[in-house]
Amino acid sequence: MTTMAHETRIREAAAGAQDETRAGRSRQAAASAIRRHELAAFLRHRREHIAPERVGLPRGPRRRTPGLRREEVAHLSAVGVTWYTWLEQARDIQVSVQVLDALARTLLLDPGERAHLFQLAGATDPAPSATCPSLTPALRALLEQIEPFPACLQNSRYDILAYNRSYGLLFCDLAAVAPEDRNCMVLAYTNEEWRSSIVHLEDATRHMAARFRAAMAGHLADPTWKTLLKRLRDQSPDFRRDWDRHEVVAPASKRKEFRNAHVGRLTVDHTDLWLSPEVGPRMVTYVPVDEESRERLEKLHAIALERNA
């Protein structure tokens, strides 16, 4: 290949890379514009469907709009009228989480609507709902029906949202654990009774840390995730070691062995049953793989029933 031909190839490759970069930026700009227009429409809809009386304002005889006026939303949210108008006009402006929080309160958004607002704005909610929308009475009933097999409901942060009686005695006496400490990561790294029940502890905690890192990629700015990470790093040298490996793994079913204080050794298959299209809330189940483990889980369930009688 001649020098001129080689230089031509280089220029063509560079031009192609620039075209791809411009195309990527164009796609991002288009997606951003769509999100801004969706946000503007959402705000207008909510504003127009809130009666003034619901936020302590008089209706008055001259009011033409059925809901709130823009200036009323701006005043109640402590933001400028012009700025809020631009927001409803889908202008390309930056919206802080503090302003979004104020708008959510002014517009009386429920948890689902609030999450939608922050998602449209491309922001992380600094005060996400403490309740899990998937935690329904039907799911609680299902947890009981699965017994004697242990099962619980968790979110992607490993918080234990609900559990059945068999699960309550699988690792430790979970009822004796403070609600704010009912997180599988915290318990697996700091609770000695919980840790002693896991036969292959080092492998299990390393796997959990890798799953936690993979899940946290979508919540890097979330205060609740950052608080949990800091707690684990402060309280557990083992977690710091596992976290600093920078390993990530995808969720998958796994065979596990436990050393239960009440009935002895158990071999079970761990399965995650996802409760939404995203990798978030899930039902965690433990099904025995042999007859001995099944009999021991039935015994564990009987013990749990006696304790709750």
ZAMI-310979 format. One record per residue (C-alpha): residue in three letters; x, y, z. Coordinates in pm, whole numbers, plus 32768, in hexadecimal, padded with zeros to 4 digits. Example, Ala and Ser with C-alpha at 12.3 -4.5 7.8 and 13.67 -1.06 7.14 Angstrom:
residues 2
<ALA,<84CE,7E3E,830C>>;
<SER,<8557,7F96,82CA>>;
//
This chain:
residues 309
<MET,<8000,8000,8000>>;
<THR,<808A,8155,7F9C>>;
<THR,<80B8,826B,8097>>;
<MET,<7FA5,8337,7FF0>>;
<ALA,<7EAF,8214,7FFB>>;
<HIS,<7F06,81D6,8167>>;
<GLU,<7EC8,8341,81C0>>;
<THR,<7D7C,8336,8105>>;
<ARG,<7D11,8207,81D2>>;
<ILE,<7D6B,82BC,8313>>;
<ARG,<7CA5,83F1,82AE>>;
<GLU,<7B79,831C,8252>>;
<ALA,<7B88,8262,839D>>;
<ALA,<7BA1,83A9,845C>>;
<ALA,<7A7C,8438,839A>>;
<GLY,<79B2,8300,83E3>>;
<ALA,<79FE,831A,8557>>;
<GLN,<7995,8486,8557>>;
<ASP,<7851,842F,84A5>>;
<GLU,<7808,8321,85A7>>;
<THR,<7850,8415,86C2>>;
<ARG,<7767,8517,862A>>;
<ALA,<765C,840D,85F8>>;
<GLY,<767D,83A3,8762>>;
<ARG,<765B,8509,87DB>>;
<SER,<752E,8537,86FA>>;
<ARG,<7485,8404,8790>>;
<GLN,<74CD,8481,88EF>>;
<ALA,<7443,85D8,889C>>;
<ALA,<7308,853E,8809>>;
<ALA,<72D5,8462,893D>>;
<SER,<730B,858D,8A20>>;
<ALA,<720C,8659,895D>>;
<ILE,<710A,8542,8974>>;
<ARG,<7143,8527,8AEB>>;
<ARG,<711C,86A2,8B19>>;
<HIS,<6FD4,86A6,8A57>>;
<GLU,<6F51,857E,8B20>>;
<LEU,<6FB4,8632,8C62>>;
<ALA,<6F07,8773,8BEE>>;
<ALA,<6DC7,86B9,8B96>>;
<PHE,<6DCB,85FE,8CE0>>;
<LEU,<6DF2,873D,8DAB>>;
<ARG,<6CDC,87ED,8CEB>>;
<HIS,<6BF0,86C7,8D18>>;
<ARG,<6C2C,86AF,8E8D>>;
<ARG,<6C0F,8829,8EBC>>;
<GLU,<6AC6,8838,8DFF>>;
<HIS,<6A2F,871E,8ECC>>;
<ILE,<6A71,87A6,902A>>;
<ALA,<6957,8875,90BA>>;
<PRO,<69D4,89B1,9168>>;
<GLU,<6922,894C,92A9>>;
<ARG,<6A02,8819,92C6>>;
<VAL,<6B33,88F4,92F8>>;
<GLY,<6A89,89FB,93CE>>;
<LEU,<6A3B,8AFC,92C0>>;
<PRO,<68E9,8BA2,928A>>;
<ARG,<6841,8B59,9140>>;
<GLY,<67BB,8CBA,910C>>;
<PRO,<66AB,8D26,9013>>;
<ARG,<679A,8D86,8EF8>>;
<ARG,<685E,8C42,8EE1>>;
<ARG,<684A,8BB2,8D83>>;
<THR,<693A,8A8C,8DA0>>;
<PRO,<68A8,895A,8E53>>;
<GLY,<69F0,8918,8F08>>;
<LEU,<6B19,89E3,8F7E>>;
<ARG,<6BB6,8B00,8EC0>>;
<ARG,<6D26,8AF4,8E64>>;
<GLU,<6D77,8C16,8F4C>>;
<GLU,<6CCA,8B60,906B>>;
<VAL,<6D9A,8A27,9036>>;
<ALA,<6ED4,8AFD,9021>>;
<HIS,<6E7B,8BB9,9162>>;
<LEU,<6E25,8A7D,9225>>;
<SER,<6F68,89D7,91AD>>;
<ALA,<703E,8B0E,91F3>>;
<VAL,<70BE,8B27,908C>>;
<GLY,<70AA,8C43,8F8F>>;
<VAL,<6F75,8C5C,8EB6>>;
<THR,<7046,8C8C,8D7B>>;
<TRP,<711E,8B61,8DCE>>;
<TYR,<6FEF,8A82,8E0F>>;
<THR,<6F4E,8AFB,8CCB>>;
<TRP,<7087,8A96,8C0E>>;
<LEU,<706F,8940,8CAF>>;
<GLU,<6F0A,8915,8C30>>;
<GLN,<6F7F,898F,8ADA>>;
<ALA,<7083,8876,8ACC>>;
<ARG,<71A6,896B,8AC7>>;
<ASP,<7300,88D1,8AE9>>;
<ILE,<7346,8939,8C51>>;
<GLN,<73E5,888A,8D79>>;
<VAL,<72FC,881C,8E8F>>;
<SER,<7386,87DF,8FEC>>;
<VAL,<7309,86C2,90C7>>;
<GLN,<729D,87C5,91CA>>;
<VAL,<71B5,886B,90CC>>;
<LEU,<712D,871B,9059>>;
<ASP,<70EA,86BE,91C4>>;
<ALA,<702F,8807,91F8>>;
<LEU,<6F61,87D4,90BB>>;
<ALA,<6F0A,8671,9122>>;
<ARG,<6E86,86F1,926F>>;
<THR,<6DC8,8815,91D5>>;
<LEU,<6D24,8739,90CE>>;
<LEU,<6CCA,8632,91D4>>;
<LEU,<6D75,851A,9116>>;
<ASP,<6D50,83B8,9198>>;
<PRO,<6E8B,82DB,91AB>>;
<GLY,<6E5E,8256,9049>>;
<GLU,<6E26,83B0,8FB7>>;
<ARG,<6F4D,843B,9079>>;
<ALA,<7031,8329,8FF0>>;
<HIS,<6FB1,8377,8E92>>;
<LEU,<6FFF,84EA,8EC0>>;
<PHE,<7167,84A7,8F26>>;
<GLN,<7195,83AA,8E0E>>;
<LEU,<711B,84A0,8D06>>;
<ALA,<7205,85A9,8D93>>;
<GLY,<732A,84B4,8D8A>>;
<ALA,<7366,84E6,8EFE>>;
<THR,<7388,8406,902E>>;
<ASP,<7283,8434,913C>>;
<PRO,<7332,849D,9280>>;
<ALA,<720F,841B,9350>>;
<PRO,<7181,82E4,92A5>>;
<SER,<704B,8244,9333>>;
<ALA,<7094,816F,9463>>;
<THR,<6F85,807B,93FF>>;
<CYS,<6F9E,7F76,92F2>>;
<PRO,<6E7E,7F97,91F9>>;
<SER,<6E98,7E21,91B3>>;
<LEU,<6E5C,7DC2,9320>>;
<THR,<6CEB,7D6B,9304>>;
<PRO,<6C09,7C9A,93E7>>;
<ALA,<6C02,7B95,92D2>>;
<LEU,<6D7D,7B72,92DD>>;
<ARG,<6D78,7B58,9457>>;
<ALA,<6C77,7A40,9436>>;
<LEU,<6D52,7996,9332>>;
<LEU,<6E7A,799B,9421>>;
<GLU,<6DA8,78D7,951A>>;
<GLN,<6D2C,77E2,9413>>;
<ILE,<6E93,778C,93AF>>;
<GLU,<6EDB,7708,950D>>;
<PRO,<6F7E,762F,9586>>;
<PHE,<7075,76B0,9482>>;
<PRO,<7124,77F0,94F5>>;
<ALA,<70D9,7925,9425>>;
<CYS,<70F6,7A9D,9441>>;
<LEU,<70C4,7BDB,9377>>;
<GLN,<71FC,7CAB,9334>>;
<ASN,<7255,7DDA,9267>>;
<SER,<7392,7DFA,9198>>;
<ARG,<7440,7E98,92C4>>;
<TYR,<740E,7D51,9388>>;
<ASP,<7317,7DED,947F>>;
<ILE,<722E,7CE1,9509>>;
<LEU,<70D2,7D72,94D1>>;
<ALA,<7005,7C49,954C>>;
<TYR,<7041,7ADA,959D>>;
<ASN,<6F8C,79A0,9605>>;
<ARG,<6FBB,78E5,974C>>;
<SER,<70AA,77E0,96BE>>;
<TYR,<7190,78EF,9636>>;
<GLY,<717F,799E,9786>>;
<LEU,<7243,787F,9824>>;
<LEU,<7318,7813,96FC>>;
<PHE,<744F,78E4,9746>>;
<CYS,<7403,7972,989E>>;
<ASP,<72D8,79EA,9967>>;
<LEU,<7282,7B00,9873>>;
<ALA,<716D,7B85,9952>>;
<ALA,<7279,7BE1,9A53>>;
<VAL,<7335,7CB1,9952>>;
<ALA,<72E5,7E24,994C>>;
<PRO,<7219,7E82,9814>>;
<GLU,<7326,7F74,979C>>;
<ASP,<7424,7E55,97A4>>;
<ARG,<7351,7D62,96D8>>;
<ASN,<742D,7D73,95A6>>;
<CYS,<74D4,7C39,9523>>;
<MET,<761B,7CED,94D6>>;
<VAL,<7631,7D7F,9634>>;
<LEU,<75D7,7C33,96D7>>;
<ALA,<76C0,7B61,95FF>>;
<TYR,<77E8,7C40,9652>>;
<THR,<77A4,7CAB,97B9>>;
<ASN,<76B4,7BBA,9869>>;
<GLU,<7774,7A8F,98F4>>;
<GLU,<7643,79AF,9918>>;
<TRP,<75DF,79F1,97AE>>;
<ARG,<7743,79BD,9734>>;
<SER,<776C,7874,97F0>>;
<SER,<763A,77E4,9741>>;
<ILE,<76D8,7805,95E5>>;
<VAL,<77B2,76D7,9594>>;
<HIS,<7882,777A,9482>>;
<LEU,<788A,78D4,951B>>;
<GLU,<79AD,7971,945D>>;
<ASP,<7928,7907,930A>>;
<ALA,<77C7,7977,9365>>;
<THR,<7828,7AD2,93DF>>;
<ARG,<7913,7B0B,92BA>>;
<HIS,<77F7,7AB2,91CC>>;
<MET,<7709,7B9C,9286>>;
<ALA,<77FF,7CBC,9273>>;
<ALA,<7824,7C88,90FC>>;
<ARG,<76A9,7C87,90CE>>;
<PHE,<768A,7DBB,91A7>>;
<ARG,<778F,7E74,90D6>>;
<ALA,<76DC,7E17,8F94>>;
<ALA,<758C,7E8D,901F>>;
<MET,<761D,7FCF,90AB>>;
<ALA,<768D,803F,8F50>>;
<GLY,<752B,80BA,8F19>>;
<HIS,<751C,816E,906A>>;
<LEU,<766D,821A,908C>>;
<ALA,<75D4,8365,90FB>>;
<ASP,<74CA,82CC,91DD>>;
<PRO,<7508,8336,9349>>;
<THR,<7478,81F1,93D6>>;
<TRP,<756B,811E,9308>>;
<LYS,<7691,81FC,9362>>;
<THR,<7636,81EC,94D3>>;
<LEU,<7626,8070,94C9>>;
<LEU,<7773,805B,9412>>;
<LYS,<781A,813D,9514>>;
<ARG,<778B,8070,9631>>;
<LEU,<780F,7F2C,959F>>;
<ARG,<7966,7FBF,955A>>;
<ASP,<797A,8051,96BA>>;
<GLN,<7905,7F19,9770>>;
<SER,<799C,7DF7,96AD>>;
<PRO,<7B05,7DC0,963C>>;
<ASP,<7A87,7C8F,957D>>;
<PHE,<7999,7D68,94B8>>;
<ARG,<7AAB,7E64,946A>>;
<ARG,<7B7F,7D46,93E5>>;
<ASP,<7A67,7CBD,930B>>;
<TRP,<79F5,7E15,9296>>;
<ASP,<7B53,7E78,922D>>;
<ARG,<7B61,7D4E,9140>>;
<HIS,<7A76,7E11,9058>>;
<GLU,<79C8,7CCE,8FF3>>;
<VAL,<7869,7CCD,8F61>>;
<VAL,<777D,7BAA,8F22>>;
<ALA,<761F,7B90,8E97>>;
<PRO,<7504,7AFC,8F69>>;
<ALA,<74E3,7983,8F43>>;
<SER,<7451,785A,8FF8>>;
<LYS,<754B,77B0,90DC>>;
<ARG,<7564,767A,91B7>>;
<LYS,<75B2,76CE,9321>>;
<GLU,<7603,761A,9463>>;
<PHE,<75A0,7695,95BC>>;
<ARG,<75F1,7626,971C>>;
<ASN,<74AE,766C,97D4>>;
<ALA,<74BE,768B,9950>>;
<HIS,<7373,75D1,997E>>;
<VAL,<7371,74B4,987F>>;
<GLY,<74D3,748E,97FC>>;
<ARG,<755B,7490,969B>>;
<LEU,<747E,74F7,9577>>;
<THR,<74BC,74EC,9400>>;
<VAL,<73D3,75C9,9336>>;
<ASP,<73AD,766E,91E3>>;
<HIS,<739A,77E9,91F9>>;
<THR,<72B5,7887,90F3>>;
<ASP,<7261,79F6,90B7>>;
<LEU,<70FF,7A36,9039>>;
<TRP,<70FD,7B99,8FAC>>;
<LEU,<6FCF,7C72,8FFA>>;
<SER,<7008,7D77,8EEA>>;
<PRO,<70A5,7D89,8D8F>>;
<GLU,<71DC,7E24,8E2A>>;
<VAL,<72D5,7D74,8F0C>>;
<GLY,<7247,7E04,904C>>;
<PRO,<7147,7D76,9142>>;
<ARG,<7148,7BFC,914B>>;
<MET,<70C7,7AD2,920B>>;
<VAL,<71E7,79F9,9283>>;
<THR,<7193,7889,92B6>>;
<TYR,<7256,7762,9340>>;
<VAL,<71E3,760C,92C7>>;
<PRO,<727D,74CD,9359>>;
<VAL,<7344,73F5,9267>>;
<ASP,<7326,72AE,9329>>;
<GLU,<7232,71FE,940F>>;
<GLU,<7304,7237,9546>>;
<SER,<7309,73AD,950E>>;
<ARG,<7193,73AA,94CB>>;
<GLU,<714E,72F8,9615>>;
<ARG,<722F,73E8,96D1>>;
<LEU,<7181,7517,9639>>;
<GLU,<7033,7486,96A5>>;
<LYS,<70BF,7463,9804>>;
<LEU,<7143,75C8,97F9>>;
<HIS,<6FEB,7641,978F>>;
<ALA,<6F4B,7587,98B3>>;
<ILE,<703E,7630,99A3>>;
<ALA,<6FE8,7783,990C>>;
<LEU,<6E74,773E,9935>>;
<GLU,<6EA4,76E9,9AA5>>;
<ARG,<6F61,782E,9ADC>>;
<ASN,<6E4E,78F7,9A35>>;
<ALA,<6D2E,7843,9AE1>>;
//
